[in-house]
Amino acid sequence: YITKSVEPRTQDPGGTVTYTIAYGNDSVLDLTNVAISDTLPAEVEYASSDPPGTYDPLTHDLVWDGLTLDSGDHFTATVVATIAADTTPAIWITNRAYLYYGGPEPFMDQVTHLTLALDNAFYLPLIAKKH
C-alpha cells in the first residue's frame, strides 16, 4: 500500500509544504527490489527528504529503490518542498507517489493542495456621513 498527505493543504507561492508518504506490505509475502517514486509537480521545488532519496532536478523524480518490504513492514518518508515563487496563485497542485513491487501494476496515491494569492490589499471600513 501507499498513501500520501500534505501539510499545509493551502500555501502561498514561495511557501513550504511537507509531503508524507506512508507505505508498507500487508501481504503474507516478503517483497524485494521495491521502489517508491514521487514525481514532484513543476510548481514545486525539492528541498529535502527523510530518508534521503535520489532526486533528479531535470525530471523532478525523487526515488527510493532497492527496498525490501517484509510482510507486516510499515514505513514513512517525508519530502519538504517549496512552492515556486512564480507559481500562479489559486491553482490546484497534484502530486502522485508510486510503489513498484514487481506486480502487474504499481500502487499509486495522490494528494492535491491549493496555492493562495498573496493578498496585500487593505480594506477600510465604510463610513456613512449624514447630511
Stockholm file with secondary structure:
# STOCKHOLM 1.0

chainA/1-131         YITKSVEPRTQDPGGTVTYTIAYGNDSVLDLTNVAISDTLPAEVEYASSDPPGTYDPLTHDLVWDGLTLDSGDHFTATVVATIAADTTPAIWITNRAYLYYGGPEPFMDQVTHLTLALDNAFYLPLIAKKH
#=GR chainA/1-131 SS CEEEEEESSEECTTCEEEEEEEEECCSSSCEEEEEEEEECCTTEEEEEEESCCEEETTTTEEEEEEEEECTTCEEEEEEEEEECTTSCSSCEEEEEEEEECSSSSCEEEEEEEEECCCCCCCCCCCCCCCC
#=GC SS_cons         CEEEEEESSEECTTCEEEEEEEEECCSSSCEEEEEEEEECCTTEEEEEEESCCEEETTTTEEEEEEEEECTTCEEEEEEEEEECTTSCSSCEEEEEEEEECSSSSCEEEEEEEEECCCCCCCCCCCCCCCC
//
